[in-house]
């Protein structure tokens, strides 16, 4: 998976996507998401490193069935907050 960290004011934002969907656009149920290289492409990480990165951010933007599944298994995403756009899972997380 690709993971990129963005810093904006006081927020540290983690953008993560499955590698095989980078550059693709998904549409469904009146929604659209484009998985752009400029926002999502960063380090290529394995699960363990991704889990470590999630521990130190304030916001997460996750696209892809694999990254959303891992974030859910680790307790960061509840099933009710996952949306599916064109067959691909998407979740946004704000750490409180």
C-alpha positions as CSV (number, residue, x, y, z in Angstrom):
1,X,0.0,0.0,0.0
2,X,1.1,3.6,-0.5
3,X,1.2,5.9,2.5
4,X,1.8,9.6,2.4
5,X,2.0,12.0,5.3
6,X,0.8,15.6,4.8
7,X,1.2,18.3,7.5
8,X,-1.3,21.1,7.4
9,X,-1.3,23.6,10.4
10,X,-1.7,21.5,13.5
11,X,-3.0,18.4,11.6
12,X,-0.9,15.4,10.5
13,X,-2.9,13.7,7.7
14,X,-2.2,10.2,6.6
15,X,-3.3,9.4,3.0
16,X,-3.2,5.7,2.2
17,X,-4.4,3.6,-0.8
18,X,-4.0,0.1,-2.2
19,X,-1.2,0.2,-4.7
20,X,-3.3,-1.3,-7.5
21,X,-5.8,1.5,-7.5
22,X,-3.4,4.5,-7.7
23,X,-4.4,6.9,-10.5
24,X,-7.9,5.4,-10.8
25,X,-11.3,7.1,-10.5
26,X,-14.3,5.4,-8.9
27,X,-17.9,6.4,-9.1
28,X,-21.1,5.1,-7.5
29,X,-24.2,6.2,-5.6
30,X,-23.6,9.9,-6.6
31,X,-20.1,9.8,-5.2
32,X,-16.7,10.1,-7.0
33,X,-13.2,9.7,-5.8
34,X,-9.9,9.9,-7.7
35,X,-6.9,8.3,-6.2
36,X,-4.3,10.8,-7.3
37,X,-0.5,10.3,-7.1
38,X,0.0,13.8,-5.7
39,X,-2.1,13.0,-2.6
40,X,-1.7,9.3,-2.0
41,X,1.6,8.1,-3.5
42,X,4.3,8.1,-0.9
43,X,6.1,5.2,0.7
44,X,5.2,1.7,-0.3
45,X,4.7,0.0,3.0
46,X,3.8,-3.4,4.4
47,X,1.1,-3.9,7.1
48,X,3.3,-3.5,10.1
49,X,4.7,-0.1,9.0
50,X,1.3,1.1,8.0
51,X,-0.1,0.3,11.4
52,X,2.8,2.2,13.1
53,X,2.1,5.3,10.9
54,X,-1.6,5.3,11.9
55,X,-0.6,5.7,15.5
56,X,0.9,9.1,15.0
57,X,-1.6,11.1,12.9
58,X,-4.6,13.2,13.6
59,X,-6.6,12.6,10.3
60,X,-6.7,9.6,7.9
61,X,-8.0,9.4,4.4
62,X,-8.1,5.8,3.3
63,X,-9.0,4.3,-0.1
64,X,-8.9,0.7,-1.0
65,X,-10.3,-2.5,0.3
66,X,-7.0,-3.6,1.9
67,X,-6.1,-0.4,3.7
68,X,-9.6,0.1,5.0
69,X,-9.7,-3.6,6.1
70,X,-6.4,-3.2,8.1
71,X,-7.5,0.1,9.7
72,X,-10.8,-1.5,10.7
73,X,-9.0,-4.6,12.1
74,X,-6.8,-2.2,14.1
75,X,-9.8,-0.4,15.6
76,X,-9.5,2.9,13.7
77,X,-12.5,2.5,11.5
78,X,-15.9,1.3,12.5
79,X,-17.9,-0.7,9.9
80,X,-20.6,2.0,9.8
81,X,-18.2,4.7,8.7
82,X,-17.0,2.8,5.6
83,X,-18.5,3.9,2.3
84,X,-18.1,2.0,-1.0
85,X,-17.6,3.9,-4.2
86,X,-17.6,2.0,-7.4
87,X,-16.7,-1.2,-5.5
88,X,-13.8,0.3,-3.6
89,X,-14.0,1.0,0.2
90,X,-13.2,4.5,1.5
91,X,-13.0,5.8,5.0
92,X,-12.0,9.1,6.7
93,X,-10.9,9.1,10.3
94,X,-10.4,12.1,12.7
95,X,-8.6,11.2,15.8
96,X,-10.0,12.8,19.0
